[in-house]
Structures are given as C-alpha cells and as structure tokens.
Amino acid sequence: MDYNYPELYYRIYPKAIDSVNRYLENNNYNSNISDKDMEAMIDEVYEKMVYECPEIDEDPIERRGRYRVTQRPFYGRRRLVRDIISIIIISELIRRLNPYEFYGGQY
C-alpha cells in the first residue's frame, strides 16, 4: 500500500471522523461550533491516541528543562499531535457543513 501521509495520520483519522460523527448526530449539523465543543472533540481523540500510543504523551528526556534557555522553544509530541487532530477535525467539519464552499463552489 502506497502511503501519501505519515502513519500517524492514518491512526488519527478514523478516531477524528468517529468524534465528528457523534458530535453532528447530537447537534443536527449546527454550523456554529463552540470552542468548548472543539476542545472536547480534540481531547477525546487525543486520549484515544495516548491509549493506543503512550509515547505520544511523553516528551523526549533529552529535551526536558535543561536546554530551554539556550534553544528555541520545544513544543513536544503532545502539541504536534493535538495540532494534527485539530486540522483533521476542522477540515472534516468544513467539508460536511459547507460542502459547496469547500470544493470551490463548482457544484
């Protein structure tokens, strides 16, 4: 199988879609999504990912504390995974709530 995205994407995507499906079932395709609801979906997917891959929730030992003064800020795996989850959820919500605008209005 030829992968176009990193393996992490293929692990996150089904969990994010499941979270979006549950949200939209309960809220009848409401286009105004609160920050609280978005954070809840992101937290839900993140917790499932940490259960599946516990190393995501841990920063590498060599980057903790001692290098923060001399190097650029280090955000760690947690931040990266949460950002990927956010991007997937937001793109899926836009695709479902505004399908004509998402594809350039050509339909």
Wavefront OBJ file of the C-alpha trace (Angstrom):
o trace
v 0.000 0.000 0.000
v 1.387 3.383 -1.009
v 1.102 5.912 1.832
v 0.676 9.570 0.957
v 0.541 10.716 4.591
v 2.516 9.724 7.701
v 1.322 6.673 9.606
v 0.167 8.939 12.433
v -2.452 10.476 10.137
v -3.910 7.056 9.353
v -4.186 6.317 13.067
v -5.789 9.653 13.941
v -8.202 9.974 11.004
v -10.731 7.215 11.932
v -10.865 8.419 15.533
v -11.419 12.017 14.437
v -14.169 11.012 11.996
v -15.889 8.997 14.722
v -15.768 12.012 17.043
v -17.170 14.337 14.343
v -19.945 11.843 13.543
v -21.017 11.689 17.191
v -20.900 15.469 17.515
v -23.004 16.060 14.406
v -25.558 13.404 15.396
v -26.135 15.164 18.705
v -26.160 18.716 17.293
v -28.056 18.361 13.991
v -25.361 19.844 11.759
v -25.134 23.118 13.642
v -22.661 25.385 11.838
v -21.745 27.346 14.997
v -19.370 25.139 16.912
v -18.150 26.472 20.218
v -14.538 26.368 21.352
v -15.631 24.141 24.206
v -17.075 21.566 21.786
v -13.956 21.659 19.602
v -11.686 21.151 22.608
v -13.877 18.261 23.779
v -13.550 16.530 20.388
v -9.789 17.122 20.287
v -9.377 15.844 23.860
v -11.437 12.742 23.078
v -9.325 11.837 20.043
v -6.086 12.677 21.871
v -6.988 10.390 24.793
v -7.665 7.535 22.366
v -4.312 8.151 20.693
v -2.462 8.183 24.027
v -4.131 4.893 24.942
v -3.004 3.401 21.623
v 0.464 5.024 21.576
v 1.531 6.045 25.113
v 4.830 7.513 23.881
v 2.891 10.437 22.357
v 2.205 11.862 25.799
v 5.880 11.811 26.816
v 8.492 14.352 25.793
v 11.943 13.011 24.989
v 14.094 13.015 28.135
v 16.983 14.843 26.497
v 14.827 17.905 25.724
v 13.297 18.432 29.177
v 14.247 21.519 31.084
v 17.959 21.878 30.635
v 18.025 23.151 27.028
v 15.089 25.549 27.133
v 17.223 28.588 27.900
v 19.682 28.183 25.042
v 17.492 26.788 22.266
v 14.272 27.730 20.565
v 11.047 26.687 22.325
v 10.279 22.980 22.163
v 6.617 22.064 21.934
v 6.853 18.288 22.101
v 4.787 15.480 20.710
v 1.639 16.424 22.589
v 1.370 19.763 20.818
v 2.105 18.286 17.399
v -0.480 15.512 17.740
v -3.142 17.907 19.042
v -2.479 20.231 16.091
v -2.855 17.368 13.607
v -6.082 16.278 15.300
v -7.380 19.862 15.141
v -6.601 20.168 11.442
v -8.347 16.892 10.615
v -11.444 17.741 12.669
v -11.726 21.285 11.306
v -11.335 20.158 7.694
v -13.944 17.437 8.147
v -16.410 19.851 9.769
v -15.920 22.381 6.968
v -16.341 19.660 4.360
v -19.592 18.475 5.916
v -21.139 21.798 6.904
v -20.231 23.801 3.767
v -19.581 21.237 1.027
v -20.039 23.664 -1.871
v -17.619 26.236 -0.491
v -15.068 23.592 0.498
v -14.716 22.359 -3.084
v -14.550 25.808 -4.628
v -18.266 26.339 -5.318
v -18.198 24.437 -8.613
v -21.116 22.120 -7.862
l 1 2 3 4 5 6 7 8 9 10 11 12 13 14 15 16 17 18 19 20 21 22 23 24 25 26 27 28 29 30 31 32 33 34 35 36 37 38 39 40 41 42 43 44 45 46 47 48 49 50 51 52 53 54 55 56 57 58 59 60 61 62 63 64 65 66 67 68 69 70 71 72 73 74 75 76 77 78 79 80 81 82 83 84 85 86 87 88 89 90 91 92 93 94 95 96 97 98 99 100 101 102 103 104 105 106 107
